Amino acid sequence: MKNNVLLLCIICTTWMSSVCGQEKWSLKRCVDYAITNNISVKQMDVQRRFEELNFRQTRATNLPTASFSNNTGYGFGRNTDPTTNVNTSQQILSQNFSLSTNITIFNWNRIRNNILSADLANQAAYADVEKTRNDIALNVATTYLQALLAKEQIRIVSVQVQQTVSQLSDVRKRVNAGAIPELDALQLESQLAQDSSNLITAIANADLNLLQLKALMNLDIAASFDIEVPPVETIPLESIADLQPDIVYQLALKNQPAQKANELRYRSFQYDAKAAKAALYPSFSAYGALGTSFASQNRKITGITFNDYSAVVPGFPGDAVNIGGQFVPVQSPVYNVKQETKSFGEYWSGWGNQIENNFGQNLGISINIPIFNAYASRTAYQRSRINIDNQQLVKEQADQKLKQDIYTAYTNAYAALRKFNASKVGVTTSQKAYDFSQKRYDLGLLSTFDLIISQNTLARAKLDLSNAQYDYVFKMKVLEFYKGIGLKL
């Protein structure tokens, strides 16, 4: 007996010391921390950021495009002077500048519909994040309630252990006095061993629930952590009469993020189809451009000297002029031109004048008429129509499942309420039976074995009541969640 009592003291002391010094977390704090740190929420938020970037980029397509380019190069061998368009064998340094812009004038609202579609898709991504947050919040609340239940079971089993220890102490005294047989003490020692096992199991379940709660919150498993234990009787609950499934379903269609996301995507696909249809028709755009250029050959003239006159080719008209009916030969002077290679700085001589003289502008309007592109545009439009039909089916399926879940939750909550009420009656009757058995036992009219049976029946009834009460609270919280009330303990 002494060994059993010592073991229980060690178990209870160890568990109490592990939780008493820890900071208590409320449900709200747990939910807030989980929403901020849970990996699933973070991943969904990353997807939302992608959609937001896509929306910003799509919205910018409504603005004019503009680009600036500059080409600077050095040509070798046979080249074309870009400023004179004359072929030359000299090496050429060239430079071109251009600034161009383009804006869509009319394209059958294709850009507008793309923007509206991207905007709705972005809103749907926000709804997806909200749905994930709600799911995590509900999971955290479920695990939190399970941890509360485990703690309540520890309390119940601990009371059971204390009662058994007290009874065993009294019985041992009576056995030592020779009033009752040793069998009675052995039966209570066996019961104490069973109660100890139940207490160890309850403590392990509580620790496991706390670990699961940490995992949902993405809290360090090794961190010091415990939860607040509000009296279950004070947890606020809506009346089940105010949670009729048809009313809750109509409210859920409006406030549940999953339904909002499905509706937003359905509308987004509709605008996608309008944009795809616009691609089948002509589009008009305006454009403008500014440009200039500069070129410089690698040789420079350093001097010119007279050499001779050109030779006369008889009979060639270009070598004579008619003076008084007589053709007089004409000769042209021939000069020697001296050239040298330019230095790097001399290449850029006259850059400003050329840039100014070669400056040009261009304005115009363009039309693009799709005639045939291998059915790409028509196929894209047909695909967009299929996306609408598919999203409609997704939306209907999600709504049907939501309705089924709500009606199932209501049925479960109503059954849990009836079970909870029945369990309260069970505890009341078991308590009366135990009190009566204890009195008979004290008078020597009841055996220790029968008293143990009555005590176990009462303990089982209390555990059943605890399970039923927390199960009822959880199922009611699920209905409140669908109604949009939120999670409060």
C-alpha positions as CSV (number, residue, x, y, z in Angstrom):
1,M,0.0,0.0,0.0
2,K,2.8,2.4,0.9
3,N,4.5,1.8,-2.4
4,N,1.2,2.6,-4.3
5,V,0.6,5.7,-2.4
6,L,4.2,6.9,-2.9
7,L,3.9,6.2,-6.6
8,L,0.7,8.3,-6.8
9,C,2.3,11.1,-5.0
10,I,5.2,11.1,-7.4
11,I,2.9,11.1,-10.4
12,C,0.7,13.9,-9.2
13,T,3.6,16.0,-7.9
14,T,5.5,15.7,-11.2
15,W,2.5,16.6,-13.3
16,M,1.4,19.5,-11.1
17,S,5.0,20.9,-11.1
18,S,5.1,20.7,-14.9
19,V,2.0,22.8,-15.4
20,C,1.9,25.1,-12.4
21,G,4.9,27.2,-13.5
22,Q,3.8,27.6,-17.1
23,E,2.1,30.5,-18.7
24,K,-1.6,30.0,-19.4
25,W,-2.9,30.6,-22.9
26,S,-6.5,31.5,-23.6
27,L,-8.3,30.2,-26.7
28,K,-8.2,33.6,-28.3
29,R,-4.5,33.9,-27.8
30,C,-4.0,30.4,-29.2
31,V,-6.1,31.1,-32.3
32,D,-4.4,34.5,-32.9
33,Y,-1.0,32.9,-32.6
34,A,-1.9,30.0,-34.9
35,I,-3.4,32.3,-37.6
36,T,-0.1,34.3,-37.6
37,N,2.3,31.4,-37.5
38,N,0.6,28.3,-39.0
39,I,2.4,27.1,-42.1
40,S,-0.8,26.4,-44.1
41,V,-2.0,30.0,-43.5
42,K,1.4,31.3,-44.6
43,Q,1.4,29.1,-47.8
44,M,-2.1,30.3,-48.7
45,D,-1.0,33.9,-48.1
46,V,1.9,33.4,-50.6
47,Q,-0.7,32.3,-53.2
48,R,-2.7,35.4,-52.5
49,R,0.4,37.6,-53.1
50,F,0.8,36.0,-56.5
51,E,-2.8,36.8,-57.4
52,E,-2.3,40.4,-56.1
53,L,0.8,40.8,-58.3
54,N,-1.1,39.4,-61.3
55,F,-3.9,41.9,-60.6
56,R,-1.5,44.9,-60.5
57,Q,0.2,43.8,-63.7
58,T,-3.1,43.3,-65.5
59,R,-4.4,46.7,-64.3
60,A,-1.2,48.3,-65.7
61,T,-2.1,47.0,-69.2
62,N,-4.6,49.9,-69.5
63,L,-1.7,52.4,-69.5
64,P,0.4,53.3,-72.6
65,T,3.6,51.4,-73.2
66,A,6.9,53.3,-73.6
67,S,10.4,52.1,-74.4
68,F,13.8,53.7,-75.0
69,S,16.7,52.1,-76.9
70,N,20.2,52.9,-77.7
71,N,22.7,51.1,-80.0
72,T,26.3,52.0,-80.0
73,G,28.6,49.9,-82.2
74,Y,31.8,49.7,-84.3
75,G,31.6,48.3,-87.8
76,F,34.5,46.6,-89.7
77,G,34.8,45.6,-93.4
78,R,32.1,46.6,-95.8
79,N,29.5,48.7,-94.0
80,T,26.6,51.0,-94.6
81,D,26.8,54.5,-93.1
82,P,23.5,54.7,-91.2
83,T,23.4,58.5,-91.5
84,T,23.9,58.5,-95.3
85,N,22.9,55.0,-96.3
86,V,26.0,54.8,-98.4
87,N,28.2,51.7,-98.6
88,T,31.8,52.2,-97.4
89,S,34.8,50.1,-96.7
90,Q,36.0,52.3,-93.8
91,Q,35.4,51.3,-90.2
92,I,32.4,53.2,-88.8
93,L,31.4,54.2,-85.2
94,S,27.6,54.5,-85.1
95,Q,25.0,55.3,-82.5
96,N,21.2,55.2,-82.6
97,F,18.6,56.5,-80.2
98,S,14.9,55.8,-80.3
99,L,11.9,56.4,-78.0
100,S,8.6,54.8,-78.8
101,T,5.1,54.5,-77.3
102,N,1.9,52.6,-78.0
103,I,-1.6,52.8,-76.5
104,T,-4.7,50.7,-77.2
105,I,-7.5,52.9,-78.4
106,F,-10.3,50.2,-78.7
107,N,-10.3,46.4,-78.4
108,W,-13.9,45.7,-77.5
109,N,-13.2,46.1,-73.7
110,R,-10.7,43.2,-73.7
111,I,-8.4,45.0,-71.3
112,R,-11.2,46.2,-69.1
113,N,-12.6,42.6,-68.8
114,N,-9.1,41.2,-68.0
115,I,-8.7,43.8,-65.2
116,L,-12.1,42.9,-63.7
117,S,-11.3,39.2,-63.9
118,A,-8.0,39.7,-62.2
119,D,-9.6,41.8,-59.5
120,L,-12.1,39.2,-58.7
121,A,-9.5,36.4,-58.7
122,N,-7.5,38.5,-56.3
123,Q,-10.5,38.9,-54.0
124,A,-11.1,35.1,-54.2
125,A,-7.5,34.6,-53.1
126,Y,-8.1,36.8,-50.0
127,A,-11.2,34.6,-49.3
128,D,-9.1,31.5,-49.6
129,V,-6.7,32.9,-46.9
130,E,-9.7,33.7,-44.7
131,K,-11.1,30.2,-45.2
132,T,-7.7,28.7,-44.2
133,R,-7.6,30.9,-41.1
134,N,-11.1,29.8,-40.2
135,D,-10.2,26.1,-40.6
136,I,-7.1,26.6,-38.4
137,A,-9.2,28.4,-35.8
138,L,-11.8,25.6,-35.7
139,N,-9.0,23.0,-35.5
140,V,-7.4,24.9,-32.7
141,A,-10.7,25.3,-30.8
142,T,-11.3,21.5,-31.2
143,T,-7.9,20.6,-29.8
144,Y,-8.3,23.2,-27.1
145,L,-11.6,21.6,-26.0
146,Q,-10.0,18.2,-26.1
147,A,-7.2,19.4,-23.9
148,L,-9.8,20.9,-21.5
149,L,-11.6,17.6,-21.4
150,A,-8.4,15.7,-20.7
151,K,-7.7,18.1,-17.8
152,E,-11.2,17.5,-16.5
153,Q,-10.7,13.8,-16.7
154,I,-7.5,14.1,-14.7
155,R,-9.5,16.0,-12.0
156,I,-12.2,13.3,-11.9
157,V,-9.7,10.4,-11.9
158,S,-7.6,12.2,-9.2
159,V,-10.7,12.4,-7.0
160,Q,-11.3,8.7,-7.6
161,V,-7.7,7.9,-6.6
162,Q,-8.0,10.0,-3.4
163,Q,-11.2,8.2,-2.4
164,T,-9.7,4.8,-3.0
165,V,-6.6,5.7,-1.0
166,S,-8.8,6.9,1.9
167,Q,-10.9,3.8,1.8
168,L,-7.8,1.6,1.6
169,S,-6.4,3.3,4.7
170,D,-9.6,2.7,6.7
171,V,-9.9,-0.9,5.5
172,R,-6.3,-1.6,6.3
173,K,-6.9,-0.4,9.9
174,R,-9.9,-2.7,10.2
175,V,-8.0,-5.6,8.7
176,N,-5.2,-5.1,11.2
177,A,-7.8,-5.1,13.9
178,G,-9.2,-8.4,12.7
179,A,-12.6,-6.9,11.9
180,I,-12.6,-7.8,8.2
181,P,-10.6,-10.3,6.1
182,E,-7.4,-9.4,4.2
183,L,-9.3,-10.0,0.9
184,D,-11.1,-6.6,1.3
185,A,-7.8,-4.8,1.5
186,L,-6.4,-6.7,-1.5
187,Q,-9.5,-5.7,-3.5
188,L,-9.0,-2.1,-2.7
189,E,-5.3,-2.3,-3.5
190,S,-6.2,-3.8,-6.9
191,Q,-8.7,-0.9,-7.4
192,L,-6.0,1.6,-6.5
193,A,-3.7,0.1,-9.1
194,Q,-6.4,0.4,-11.7
195,D,-7.1,4.0,-10.7
196,S,-3.4,4.8,-10.9
197,S,-3.3,3.4,-14.4
198,N,-6.3,5.5,-15.3
199,L,-4.6,8.6,-13.9
200,I,-1.4,8.0,-15.8
201,T,-3.4,7.6,-19.0
202,A,-5.4,10.8,-18.4
203,I,-2.2,12.7,-17.8
204,A,-0.6,11.3,-21.0
205,N,-3.7,12.2,-23.0
206,A,-3.6,15.8,-21.6
207,D,0.1,16.1,-22.6
208,L,-0.6,14.7,-26.0
209,N,-3.4,17.2,-26.6
210,L,-1.1,20.1,-25.6
211,L,1.5,18.8,-28.1
212,Q,-1.1,18.6,-30.9
213,L,-2.2,22.2,-30.0
214,K,1.4,23.4,-30.2
215,A,1.8,21.7,-33.6
216,L,-1.4,23.5,-35.0
217,M,0.0,26.8,-33.7
218,N,3.5,26.1,-35.0
219,L,4.8,26.7,-31.6
220,D,8.1,25.2,-30.5
221,I,7.4,21.8,-29.1
222,A,9.9,22.4,-26.4
223,A,8.4,25.7,-25.3
224,S,6.7,26.0,-21.9
225,F,3.0,26.0,-22.6
226,D,-0.4,25.4,-20.9
227,I,-3.9,26.5,-21.4
228,E,-6.5,28.4,-19.3
229,V,-9.2,26.2,-17.9
230,P,-12.5,28.1,-17.8
231,P,-15.4,26.3,-16.1
232,V,-17.2,24.5,-18.8
233,E,-20.6,25.7,-17.4
234,T,-19.6,29.3,-18.2
235,I,-18.8,28.7,-21.9
236,P,-21.3,30.8,-23.8
237,L,-23.6,28.8,-26.1
238,E,-26.4,29.8,-28.4
239,S,-29.7,28.2,-27.9
240,I,-30.1,25.2,-30.2
241,A,-33.5,26.7,-31.1
242,D,-31.7,29.7,-32.6
243,L,-29.5,27.4,-34.7
244,Q,-32.0,25.8,-37.0
245,P,-30.1,24.3,-40.0
246,D,-32.1,26.1,-42.7
247,I,-31.4,29.5,-41.1
248,V,-27.8,28.7,-40.4
249,Y,-27.3,27.5,-44.0
250,Q,-28.7,30.8,-45.5
251,L,-26.3,32.7,-43.3
252,A,-23.4,30.5,-44.1
253,L,-23.9,31.0,-47.8
254,K,-23.2,34.7,-47.2
255,N,-20.5,34.6,-44.5
256,Q,-18.4,31.5,-45.2
257,P,-15.2,32.4,-47.1
258,A,-15.3,29.2,-49.2
259,Q,-18.6,30.2,-50.7
260,K,-17.4,33.8,-51.3
261,A,-14.3,32.5,-53.1
262,N,-16.4,30.2,-55.3
263,E,-18.7,33.0,-56.2
264,L,-15.9,35.4,-56.9
265,R,-14.1,32.9,-59.2
266,Y,-17.3,32.2,-61.1
267,R,-17.7,35.9,-61.9
268,S,-14.0,36.1,-62.7
269,F,-14.3,33.3,-65.3
270,Q,-17.3,35.2,-66.8
271,Y,-15.1,38.2,-67.4
272,D,-12.4,35.9,-68.8
273,A,-14.8,34.7,-71.4
274,K,-15.7,38.3,-72.4
275,A,-12.0,39.1,-72.8
276,A,-11.4,36.0,-74.8
277,K,-14.4,36.8,-77.1
278,A,-13.0,40.3,-77.7
279,A,-9.8,38.7,-79.1
280,L,-11.9,37.5,-82.1
281,Y,-12.5,41.1,-83.3
282,P,-10.2,43.9,-84.7
283,S,-8.4,46.2,-82.3
284,F,-7.1,49.7,-82.8
285,S,-4.0,51.3,-81.3
286,A,-2.0,54.5,-81.7
287,Y,1.8,54.7,-81.7
288,G,4.5,57.3,-81.8
289,A,8.3,57.3,-82.0
290,L,11.3,59.6,-81.8
291,G,14.7,58.8,-83.2
292,T,18.1,60.1,-84.2
293,S,21.5,58.7,-85.2
294,F,25.2,59.5,-85.4
295,A,28.0,57.9,-87.5
296,S,31.7,58.6,-87.9
297,Q,34.3,57.0,-90.2
298,N,37.7,56.0,-88.8
299,R,39.7,58.1,-91.4
300,K,40.2,61.9,-91.6
301,I,41.5,64.2,-94.4
302,T,44.7,66.0,-93.3
303,G,45.7,67.6,-96.7
304,I,44.9,67.9,-100.4
305,T,47.6,68.5,-103.2
306,F,47.2,69.1,-106.9
307,N,48.5,66.3,-109.1
308,D,47.4,66.7,-112.7
309,Y,44.5,67.0,-115.1
310,S,42.3,64.1,-116.0
311,A,42.9,62.4,-119.3
312,V,40.6,63.2,-122.3
313,V,38.7,60.2,-123.7
314,P,37.8,61.0,-127.4
315,G,34.2,60.7,-128.3
316,F,32.9,60.7,-124.8
317,P,30.3,63.6,-124.5
318,G,31.0,64.2,-120.9
319,D,34.6,65.3,-121.7
320,A,33.7,68.2,-124.0
321,V,31.5,71.2,-124.2
322,N,29.9,72.8,-127.3
323,I,31.2,76.3,-127.9
324,G,29.9,77.9,-131.0
325,G,29.2,74.5,-132.6
326,Q,32.6,73.2,-131.8
327,F,33.3,70.7,-129.0
328,V,36.1,71.8,-126.8
329,P,37.7,69.2,-124.5
330,V,37.3,69.7,-120.8
331,Q,39.8,68.4,-118.2
332,S,39.3,68.3,-114.5
333,P,42.0,68.6,-112.0
334,V,43.1,65.6,-110.0
335,Y,44.1,66.0,-106.4
336,N,45.9,63.7,-103.9
337,V,43.9,63.4,-100.6
338,K,46.0,62.6,-97.6
339,Q,44.1,60.7,-94.8
340,E,45.0,59.5,-91.3
341,T,43.3,57.4,-88.7
342,K,41.2,59.4,-86.2
343,S,41.9,59.3,-82.5
344,F,39.1,58.1,-80.2
345,G,38.1,61.7,-79.3
346,E,38.0,62.8,-83.0
347,Y,35.4,60.0,-83.6
348,W,32.9,62.0,-81.7
349,S,33.5,65.3,-83.6
350,G,30.2,66.7,-84.8
351,W,28.1,64.4,-82.6
352,G,25.7,67.2,-81.5
353,N,25.1,68.5,-85.0
354,Q,24.4,65.0,-86.4
355,I,22.0,64.2,-83.5
356,E,20.1,67.4,-84.2
357,N,20.1,67.1,-88.0
358,N,19.1,63.4,-88.0
359,F,16.2,63.8,-85.4
360,G,13.0,62.3,-86.7
361,Q,9.4,61.8,-85.5
362,N,6.7,59.2,-86.3
363,L,3.0,59.1,-85.4
364,G,0.3,56.7,-86.5
365,I,-2.7,54.5,-85.9
366,S,-2.6,50.8,-86.4
367,I,-5.4,48.2,-86.8
368,N,-5.0,44.5,-86.1
369,I,-7.6,42.2,-87.8
370,P,-7.4,38.5,-86.7
371,I,-8.0,36.4,-89.8
372,F,-6.6,33.1,-89.0
373,N,-4.3,32.0,-86.1
374,A,-4.8,28.2,-86.1
375,Y,-8.0,28.6,-84.1
376,A,-6.0,29.8,-81.1
377,S,-8.4,32.7,-80.2
378,R,-11.6,30.7,-80.8
379,T,-10.2,27.8,-78.7
380,A,-9.3,30.2,-75.9
381,Y,-12.9,31.5,-75.9
382,Q,-14.4,28.0,-75.9
383,R,-12.1,27.0,-73.1
384,S,-13.2,30.0,-71.1
385,R,-16.8,29.0,-71.5
386,I,-16.0,25.5,-70.2
387,N,-14.3,27.1,-67.2
388,I,-17.5,28.9,-66.4
389,D,-19.5,25.7,-66.5
390,N,-17.0,23.8,-64.4
391,Q,-16.9,26.6,-61.8
392,Q,-20.6,26.5,-61.6
393,L,-20.5,22.8,-60.8
394,V,-17.8,23.4,-58.2
395,K,-19.9,26.1,-56.6
396,E,-23.0,24.0,-56.5
397,Q,-21.1,21.0,-55.1
398,A,-19.6,23.2,-52.4
399,D,-23.0,24.6,-51.5
400,Q,-24.5,21.1,-51.3
401,K,-21.7,19.9,-49.1
402,L,-22.1,22.9,-46.8
403,K,-25.8,22.3,-46.5
404,Q,-25.1,18.6,-45.7
405,D,-22.4,19.5,-43.1
406,I,-24.8,22.0,-41.4
407,Y,-27.7,19.6,-41.2
408,T,-25.3,16.9,-39.9
409,A,-23.8,19.3,-37.3
410,Y,-27.3,20.2,-36.2
411,T,-28.3,16.5,-35.8
412,N,-25.1,15.8,-33.9
413,A,-25.5,18.8,-31.6
414,Y,-29.1,17.8,-30.9
415,A,-28.1,14.2,-30.1
416,A,-25.2,15.5,-28.0
417,L,-27.6,17.7,-26.0
418,R,-29.9,14.7,-25.3
419,K,-26.9,12.6,-24.3
420,F,-25.6,15.4,-22.0
421,N,-29.0,15.6,-20.3
422,A,-29.1,11.8,-19.9
423,S,-25.6,11.8,-18.5
424,K,-26.6,14.3,-15.9
425,V,-29.4,12.0,-14.8
426,G,-26.9,9.1,-14.8
427,V,-24.5,11.0,-12.5
428,T,-27.3,12.0,-10.1
429,T,-28.6,8.4,-9.8
430,S,-25.1,7.0,-9.5
431,Q,-24.2,9.5,-6.8
432,K,-27.3,8.5,-4.8
433,A,-26.5,4.8,-5.3
434,Y,-22.9,5.3,-4.1
435,D,-24.0,7.4,-1.1
436,F,-26.4,4.6,-0.1
437,S,-23.7,1.9,-0.7
438,Q,-21.2,3.8,1.4
439,K,-23.7,4.0,4.3
440,R,-24.4,0.2,4.0
441,Y,-20.7,-0.4,3.9
442,D,-20.1,1.7,7.0
443,L,-22.7,-0.5,8.8
444,G,-21.1,-3.7,7.6
445,L,-24.0,-4.5,5.4
446,L,-22.1,-4.3,2.1
447,S,-18.9,-5.9,1.0
448,T,-15.8,-4.1,-0.2
449,F,-16.2,-5.5,-3.7
450,D,-19.8,-4.2,-4.0
451,L,-18.6,-0.8,-2.8
452,I,-15.9,-0.7,-5.4
453,I,-18.4,-1.6,-8.1
454,S,-20.7,1.3,-6.9
455,Q,-17.7,3.7,-6.8
456,N,-16.5,2.7,-10.3
457,T,-20.0,3.2,-11.6
458,L,-20.1,6.7,-10.2
459,A,-16.6,7.5,-11.6
460,R,-17.6,6.1,-15.0
461,A,-20.8,8.2,-14.9
462,K,-18.8,11.4,-14.1
463,L,-16.4,10.7,-17.0
464,D,-19.3,10.1,-19.3
465,L,-20.9,13.3,-18.2
466,S,-17.6,15.2,-18.8
467,N,-17.3,13.6,-22.3
468,A,-20.9,14.4,-23.1
469,Q,-20.7,18.0,-21.9
470,Y,-17.5,18.8,-23.9
471,D,-18.9,17.0,-26.9
472,Y,-22.1,19.1,-26.7
473,V,-20.1,22.3,-26.4
474,F,-17.9,21.4,-29.3
475,K,-20.8,20.5,-31.6
476,M,-22.6,23.7,-30.7
477,K,-19.5,25.7,-31.4
478,V,-19.4,24.1,-34.9
479,L,-23.0,25.3,-35.5
480,E,-22.1,28.7,-34.2
481,F,-19.0,28.7,-36.5
482,Y,-21.2,28.1,-39.6
483,K,-23.6,30.8,-38.5
484,G,-20.7,33.2,-38.4
485,I,-20.7,33.9,-34.6
486,G,-17.1,33.0,-34.2
487,L,-15.3,30.9,-31.5
488,K,-15.6,32.0,-27.9
489,L,-15.0,30.2,-24.7
